[in-house]
């Protein structure tokens, strides 16, 4: 069974047991804490898939937090030609690594 969930403005296709890096989740979460994604857009895998309009009624994906990690460093470089203007900045996104425990529809 798989599901398509939405979190942090992105959509992810998940199955039970998957490890996933998502945008930092709200609230005080510690490693090992459980939570659920209630924005489920689609559930499929056995028989006919269930599509939401936009969400599937009563569907939820339960997950547990594995760790808080940081993403890959991104270099932001700005330049205006012939003006002597150059700026370099870096950015690393805060992420949560989650394990998908169960999918219910």
N, C-alpha and C positions, 0 to 999 in steps of 0.2 A: 504494500500500500504506500502511496506517496501523496504529498500535498504541496500546493503552491501557497506560500505565506508571504505577507508583506510586512516589512519592518524597516525602519530607518529610510523610508522612501524608495526601497529596493524590493524586488521580488526574488524569492528563492524557492527552488524545487527541492524538497527534503523527503527523506525516508527515515524509518526508525534506525537509530544507531549512527546517523551522520554527525560529523563534527563540522561546525559552521562558524565562520567569523562574521559577526554582524556589528552594525553601529552600536555604540554604547547604549545600553538599555537604561531607562529611568529608574530611580529608586536606589536604595541601599542594598545592593546584592553582594553576597560573598560567595567564594568558591563552594560549590556543592548545593547552593540554594536552588529550589525548584520554582518555576514560573510557567506561564502558558502564553502562547501566541493565539489571540482570538481573531486576528484578521486573516482568515483562511479564504483564499480566492477559488481554490479548486481542490477536490479530493478524487483520486482515481486509483486504479490498480486491480480491483476485482469487480468485474462486470462493467456496467455503464458508469462513466465518470460523472461526478456531481459538480456542476458549475454554479458559481455564485453570481448574484446580480446586485451589487458587486461581491457580496460575501456569502459564503455557504452558511445557512442557518444551523446553529447548534454544533458546528464543527470547531474543534480546537486541537492545537498541537502542544503537548506538554514537553518541556525541555528542562535541562539542568545546566547551571553555569559551571564551566570547567575552569576558566581562568580569565583574567583581564589582561589583554595584550595590546601592543601598539603596532600599527600598520607600517608598511614600507615607507621610507622617507621620500617625499616628493619635493623637488626643487622648483621654486617659482621664480622666474627671471623676467624682469621688465627692462625694456630699453627703448629709448626714443632716439632715432638716428640723428646725427649731427648736432645733438644738444648736450652731450656729455652726461646724460641721465642713464644710470644703470643701478638696479636694485636686485639683490638676491636674497630670497627668503626660503626657509625650509618649513615643511609641515609633516607631522606624523599624526594620523588619526587614532583616537582611542577606540579600541574594539573589545567586544566580549566574545570569547570562544564558548559556544554552547553545544551540548549533545542532545539530539532529539531522542526523547524517551518513548513517546507514544503518540499516535494519531487517532483521533476519534471523530466520526462524522455523524 
